[in-house]
Amino acid sequence: MVEKFQNKYRIESARLPGWNYENDGWYFVTICTNNRECWFGDVVKEKMQLSPLGRIVNDYWLQIPKQFDNAVLDGFIVMPNHIHGIIVINNDLCERMSLPTISNNSPFNNSPFNVETRLIASL
């Protein structure tokens, strides 16, 4: 039976009970726009045409591995009102890397967004 919160139906969590999401694994992620409004572009002749906001979403998705040392991207697609993607979490990558620590003040930080690099599991 679906539970109610403040007398409204709510969607059950898609999280696997008992699973530690800090574990290594392949994670399928879907992020939707508010009210499923089509902000990211349109499908024209069976091809996605990104809006300026859709291009920003695309670019930020591609920045994930630069911001999180233990994240690798697999396939992804930006749709008019959502994005689907696969993020591979591999904590061994952090141990094998011999790169200096990256921070906002480091000359190694190539991010145009000026965001500090962290492990994705720390969020």
C-alpha positions in Angstrom: 0.0 0.0 0.0 1.3 3.4 -0.9 1.9 5.6 2.1 0.7 9.2 2.5 2.6 12.2 3.8 0.6 15.3 4.8 -2.5 13.5 3.4 -0.9 13.2 -0.1 0.4 10.1 -1.8 4.2 9.9 -2.1 6.5 7.9 -4.3 8.4 5.1 -2.5 12.1 5.4 -2.5 13.9 3.7 -5.3 16.9 3.0 -3.0 17.7 -0.6 -2.3 17.1 -1.2 1.4 20.3 -2.1 3.3 22.6 -1.1 0.4 25.5 1.3 1.2 25.7 3.7 -1.7 29.3 4.4 -0.9 30.1 0.9 -2.3 31.7 0.5 -5.7 29.1 -0.1 -8.4 27.4 1.0 -11.5 24.6 3.4 -10.6 21.8 4.3 -13.1 20.7 7.9 -12.4 17.7 9.8 -13.6 17.2 13.5 -12.8 13.9 15.1 -13.8 13.0 18.8 -14.1 10.4 20.4 -11.8 6.9 19.5 -13.0 8.5 17.7 -15.9 8.8 20.9 -17.9 10.8 20.6 -21.1 13.7 22.9 -20.3 16.5 20.9 -21.8 15.5 21.0 -25.5 13.3 19.2 -28.1 13.4 16.0 -30.1 13.5 17.0 -33.8 13.5 14.3 -36.4 14.3 11.7 -33.8 17.4 13.6 -32.6 17.7 15.6 -29.4 18.3 19.3 -30.0 19.7 20.8 -26.7 18.5 24.2 -25.5 21.1 26.5 -23.9 20.1 25.1 -20.5 20.3 21.5 -22.0 23.9 22.3 -23.0 24.7 23.4 -19.5 23.2 20.2 -18.1 25.3 18.2 -20.6 28.5 20.1 -19.7 27.9 19.7 -16.0 27.3 16.0 -16.4 30.7 15.7 -18.2 32.4 17.5 -15.3 31.4 14.8 -12.7 34.7 12.8 -13.1 36.7 16.0 -12.7 35.0 16.8 -9.5 34.9 13.3 -8.0 38.1 11.2 -8.1 36.2 7.9 -7.7 33.6 8.5 -10.4 33.7 7.3 -14.1 30.9 8.0 -16.5 29.3 5.5 -18.8 26.5 6.2 -21.2 24.1 9.2 -20.7 21.5 11.1 -22.5 19.9 14.5 -22.0 16.1 14.4 -22.8 13.7 17.4 -23.0 12.7 17.1 -19.3 15.2 14.7 -17.7 18.7 13.2 -18.0 19.6 9.5 -17.7 23.1 8.4 -17.0 25.3 5.7 -15.6 27.9 6.7 -13.0 30.5 4.0 -12.0 31.9 4.4 -8.5 35.3 2.9 -8.1 36.9 3.8 -4.8 40.1 2.0 -5.8 40.7 4.7 -8.4 41.5 7.1 -5.6 44.1 4.8 -4.1 45.8 4.1 -7.5 46.0 7.7 -8.6 49.3 9.4 -8.0 48.0 12.9 -8.8 48.2 15.8 -6.3 45.2 16.7 -4.3 43.0 19.1 -6.3 41.4 22.0 -4.6 40.1 25.5 -5.6 43.6 26.9 -5.0 45.4 24.3 -7.0 46.9 25.0 -10.4 45.7 21.4 -11.3 42.0 22.3 -11.0 40.8 22.6 -14.6 37.2 23.0 -13.7 35.6 26.1 -15.2 33.1 26.0 -12.3 35.7 26.6 -9.6 34.3 23.7 -7.4 36.4 21.8 -4.9 37.1 18.1 -5.8 35.7 15.5 -3.4 34.8 11.9 -3.3 31.2 11.4 -4.7 30.4 9.1 -1.7 31.1 12.1 0.7 28.0 14.0 -0.6 
